[in-house]
């Protein structure tokens, strides 16, 4: 089954007992905005998970702006909201799938395959006059058992090795001007990891803001060999996740996330930074 599901698919199944709907709305410039929006109204039965409180570890000297959460603590979060091996998890946001994809990636990283992202986001659901609620669902805790897929993630040492000796292709998921180093609104240094190519994550969406189908994504990534090992990063490891999802949907089998991403890379003084384009 495709990792992206439609609003109508969810509407038809929203009361199935094994379904866990997760509202992942978040605004980087206003970390409380998503929770406030959820409190006002959301898809009935949905629970809210906060990017910085539950889906990231506390920020330290290294690890980036949204470090990967501790696996044990994350499994406890998932257990508390009633997830287990039989759960079908559907995540949504209202930011093009950026934050819902983070949850999709984290669940797969912990070995849970039955996780999907709702296409278009909450506004599309609401505009379609589908049901909404301000009732905060009470979930019966369950037991989520993590089976960590360590081959899905790389750290700074792995990326340093690639910069030195080549091998995997590095993809930068940020806007092109940030990749080029022409501007940097968030992090302390501008530019990109040497050798990285740029594939802006929002390009996985069509002009209507819908997720592109697999064939269109294959065409978008046609300059990358299907057998190529790929490492994807962004500013903090969040908006790289839509690119990881899209590459997976397009048939790429060897896609890894540099979890700390640019904000981790520049936290090490010795790491080289490139500006301009590394693409032909």
Secondary structure, DSSP 8 states (H G I E B T S, - for coil): --SEE-HHHHHHHTT-TTEEEEE----TT-TTHHHHHHHH-BSTT-EE--TTTTSS----SSS-TT----HHHHHHHHHHTT--TT-EEEEE-SSTTHHHHHHHHHHHHTT---EEEESS-HHHHHHTT---B----------------GGGEE-HHHHHHHHHH--SEEEE-S-HHHHHTS--SSSSS-SB-TT-EE--GGGGB-TTS-B--HHHHHHHTTTS-TT--EEEE-SSSSTHHHHHHHHHHTT---EEEESSHHHHHTTSTTS--B-S----
